[in-house]
């Protein structure tokens, strides 16, 4: 098993949108989430790659 944290489908969608060039504000509105939650998920991105 790897040490990578498991992502929920919603977290995977956030990271996918961010990688495709969407701004965090756009993602937050689109997903109906708070910007702080979106930023937290994006902050995890470099560790997962």
C-alpha atoms as one frame of an Amber mdcrd trajectory, in Angstrom:
protein
   0.000   0.000   0.000   1.126   3.533  -0.637   1.243   6.339   1.891  -0.827
   8.662  -0.292  -3.965  10.026   1.358  -7.215   8.830  -0.165  -9.214  11.497
  -1.964 -12.964  11.722  -2.150 -14.519  12.031  -5.618 -15.253  15.703  -4.898
 -11.604  16.362  -4.005 -10.483  14.620  -7.204 -12.863  16.822  -9.205 -11.466
  19.985  -7.570  -7.901  18.988  -8.392  -8.864  17.998 -11.931 -10.483  21.389
 -12.563  -7.485  23.221 -11.075  -5.010  21.288 -13.219  -7.099  22.163 -16.291
  -6.664  25.865 -15.524  -9.802  26.826 -13.608  -9.349  29.431 -10.879 -10.026
  28.432  -7.251 -12.887  30.960  -7.120 -14.535  29.406 -10.182 -14.155  25.914
  -8.728 -15.681  26.989  -5.396 -18.734  28.479  -7.110 -19.108  25.538  -9.481
 -18.851  22.936  -6.703 -20.939  24.930  -4.219 -18.160  24.886  -1.629 -16.320
  27.438   0.465 -13.163  28.843  -1.082 -11.132  27.818   1.983 -12.048  24.145
   1.449 -11.119  24.356  -2.236  -7.774  25.977  -1.366  -7.040  23.251   1.187
  -7.583  20.532  -1.432  -5.449  22.405  -3.974  -2.685  22.784  -1.377  -2.561
  18.979  -1.100  -1.999  18.633  -4.863   1.839  18.804  -5.061   2.192  16.125
  -2.388   0.017  13.715  -4.361   1.853  13.907  -7.679
